Amino acid sequence: MNAFDAIIDRKGTASIKHDLAKTIFGNENILPMWVADMDFETPSFVREAVIERAKHPVYGYTFRDESYYEAIIGWMKRRHQWEISKDWILFSPGVVPALNFTVLALTAPGDEIIVQSPVYFPFFTAISDHGRKLVNNRLVVENQTYAIDFDLLEEQAKTAKMLVLCNPHNPVGRSWTKPELERIAEICLHNKVIVLSDEIHNDLVLPPHKHTVFANLSPEIAAITITAHSPSKTFNLAGLAASSLIISDEKLRNIVKTKIQHLHLDMGNIFGFEATKAAFIMGDEWLNDLVKYLKNNVMETEMFLREQLPHMLIYPTEATYLMWLDFGFTGLDDKMIHEKLINEAGLWLSPGKDFGSGGEGKMRLNVACPLSVLRDGLQKIVMTFKNENN
Ligand SMILES: Cc1ncc(COP(=O)(O)O)c(C=O)c1O
């Protein structure tokens, strides 16, 4: 049996994914395939590292030692051919906090910041909650796949201060190609737009696609880029709240660093440090197996839904374990699709409209679960919507 086939009971662990259905929908028996964490075990070498540290009887104030930085540097070099230095790495308790304090540090109220919807919704609030102006470079669909509206981006970049890039993109599943990223880079360089590149899903690019680190395109690009990264999606350890910002430009880095220090966000927790080290030192083989498993789950989903619901449009999943499904064929509005899924299918997906303009009629399906659970979820979708499929 494949280790990823094991069904882990996560109920009763205060899991956002598994323990909130009762509170929200009044029914605990709803299959959760929404929030972006995986139903697989966090790898044993990560758990062992955390347990080993927990055995020491004192959990006092702790700094991140050399080995922590070396683990991140080694990972970026091995997995992403990106050479970084220790002093480029800043700690953040999460990528979402990092998006927020980077916006606070590098822009001023009223500044225009570009996002590309439909996109991970905390991108919107990281801008609007701080009085910055949200500018939407909405993605366009071409030949049933998502693309960037570069003409619009060129216009918007003339007055914008920052672009928050989702690379790879959640929820549309694109692994942006090098030429696409180069075009973004050219526009941003020309217009002096800072790029905040959220690369939290960078390790979960499905073959044959390849991840390109935006900051690694050229030294000039690196000088205007802030990269956000974390072991949390890759190794399923979001509950340990440990991530990084990687910034090569000293001036930009010092501004962001000062903001982190003023907000007192750089302490972190000892278990997050140990987990990060173990994951990035020992995680290669485990990750290779995970990516294979995810790729297979994506293919199974595509095959099954294409056969059973031929009118459903399934966008290609090039990266992440999140699939973007178009329920437009049902003729139902967003609220009805969601209600039908919850009440009739007993299945919880993320409503597409939460990801902003362009998300209407879509649902995001999280396939990071054992294949048998995935098949159950897919069956629920088909049973509920097969009569609409005409
Ligand atoms: C693009 C993106 N950024 C950030 C996060 C969450 O980051 P964190 O949990 O480190 O705040 C997610 C989680 O789904 C995500 O998809």
The ligand as a MOL file (V3000), in Angstrom:
LIG
                    3D

  0  0  0     0  0            999 V3000
M  V30 BEGIN CTAB
M  V30 COUNTS 16 16 0 0 0
M  V30 BEGIN ATOM
M  V30 1 C -1.0190 31.4340 -2.2530 0
M  V30 2 C -1.0910 31.2120 -0.7830 0
M  V30 3 N -0.4000 31.9970 0.0580 0
M  V30 4 C -0.4200 31.8120 1.4070 0
M  V30 5 C -1.1730 30.8000 1.9670 0
M  V30 6 C -1.2110 30.6180 3.4560 0
M  V30 7 O -0.0140 30.9640 4.0420 0
M  V30 8 P 0.1950 30.8910 5.6080 0
M  V30 9 O -0.6400 29.7700 6.1420 0
M  V30 10 O 1.6610 30.6670 5.7430 0
M  V30 11 O -0.2160 32.2290 6.1530 0
M  V30 12 C -1.9100 29.9550 1.1310 0
M  V30 13 C -2.7430 28.8880 1.7010 0
M  V30 14 O -3.6010 28.3330 1.0720 0
M  V30 15 C -1.8660 30.1540 -0.2690 0
M  V30 16 O -2.5340 29.3660 -1.1180 0
M  V30 END ATOM
M  V30 BEGIN BOND
M  V30 1 1 1 2
M  V30 2 1 2 3
M  V30 3 2 2 15
M  V30 4 2 3 4
M  V30 5 1 4 5
M  V30 6 1 5 6
M  V30 7 2 5 12
M  V30 8 1 6 7
M  V30 9 1 7 8
M  V30 10 2 8 9
M  V30 11 1 8 10
M  V30 12 1 8 11
M  V30 13 1 12 13
M  V30 14 1 12 15
M  V30 15 2 13 14
M  V30 16 1 15 16
M  V30 END BOND
M  V30 END CTAB
M  END
